[in-house]
Amino acid sequence: MNHAAAITPAQLLAGDRRALARAITLIESTRADHRRQAEVLLEEVLPKTGRSLRIGISGPPGVGKSTFIEAFGRHAIAAGKQLAVLAVDPSSRLSGGSILGDKTRMSELSRMKQAFIRPSPAGLTLGGVARRTREALLLCEAAGFDLIIVETVGVGQSETAVAEMVDLFLLLLLPGGGDDLQGIKRGIMELADLVVVNKADGDLAPAAERAAADVANALRLMQPLHKSWSPEVLRCSALRDIGIDHVWDRAQAFATAMGASGELPARRRIQAKAWLWHELSDNLLETLKAHPAVAERLVELEDKVAAGRIAPASAARQVLAAFLGG
Ligand code: GDP
């Protein structure tokens, strides 16, 4: 039975959870007919998207991302929001186990009817995960969710992919820190609109204060990304629910300031264009690799390049010629 065929835009727009979950499954499918159905569905609901605040949350493993999202989500829901949490976790492909997506995470939120939690699609490349997460985000918006959190683990390049699909990028850090800022690359710090030092409680409180001061110093040396917002450093305890309401207030302030200046809609337009180019390059590469004449030439040319008998640039030209010629 083809369950996927039964999803209608009307079901999705009415906020039907099962329809939403199934629509996301359709998006994650590798079958060409599923992809086409997903595209049609997306086209139809696209006018109803874009009415949420999109927040990306990243941080090193163990920083308290899921604890934070539970606490933050509670505040947002209390303020009347409908929250969807999506994950970008390419680690499952590399390690065979997922850093983010086990079922016990965010157990409280997952029981609330105002929240929808979707773990990361497994076994895909980062590009694949990011593409599907972007589409899932739009589906969640169409289904009426007005706060979308995209979570990722602070290793590798997934933060950049997430920052490219959200309005606000929030980086969670641990107390302590020091010079290397917990393995968080400088480029990632530069993407952050809010840096939140978590675990600012009990014995860890003084270290959290020091970490916040270190980060504030580091941020002062960086070029701000936006005219209407300078990155802020906050402290909280997700576990004890201290300072979370303030983080929520500042996230709201960000949305207000960036909306009023026009930078938020401008950022979304830039992101949509960048997305088009990602789609184009991914699709082109897939089409090229699937081309029979190219596949043959590729095997041969790869060997020659490896053996140093032909330069990569000239091999690439020959592959393109085979592609365009056939
Ligand atoms: P994640 O891997 O980033 O999702 O981190 P988790 O949310 O699973 O938290 C990792 C550990 O840190 C757990 O044992 C949490 O109970 C603990 N933790 C999370 N937030 C806080 C906090 O605000 N204070 C303290 N002391 N511990 C916390």
Residues whose N, C-alpha, C, O or C-beta is under 5 A from the ligand:
A	BS01	GDP	P60 P61 G62 V63 G64 K65 S66 T67 N198 K199 A200 D201 C236 S237 A238 L239 R240
